[in-house]
């Protein structure tokens, strides 16, 4: 019905982490082709999870595992509203930064959702002119081996980040995005890594 969630024409990438072995399937109506790098693979959904939309999860070893999806105009958000959301389970609070979703290869044009062992969930973006950052401020309330739902939302002129459905109060923020355009970054979209030479940051979980 109207306002219901799920897979529709506005869904541009939908990874339930289903497929076979290292082959991952995009279940959106206009599917893209994720490519597993390193040893990224699927494992059966653990019994202690509340995930029910598929039979698998993606596993990343924190060293060289990630998924790469070719650049697409589907995630050129411009000045429009958007949502990026996912479930995540951390195996460790180290290293300092673990990159969850990113589209970047420079210091002046990037969009990154991360977990920091000092700042918790974070979002950073730079459109070539302005930096936007949402910084939770700590790992209080976070635990390893626990599933969390994270949603990053642009609604008109403001950025929000939700943890398990609750909007966070940020200690460091530039969330007002009025009039600002998120550019066509022109790089592959990566899940589990930030492509930054010479020291990319990987996710372990």
Buried (B, 14 or more C-beta within 10 A) or exposed (E): EEEEEEEEEEBBBBBBBBBEEBEBBBBBEEEBEBBBBBEBBBEEBEEEEEBEEBEBBBBBBBEBBBBBBEBBEBBBBEEEEBBBEBBBBBBEBEEEBBBBBBBBBBEEBBBBBBBBBEBBBBBBBBBEEEEBBBBBBEBEEBEEEEBBBBBBBBEEEEBBBBBEEEEBEBEEBBBEBEEBBBBBBEBBBBBBBBBBEEEBBBBBB
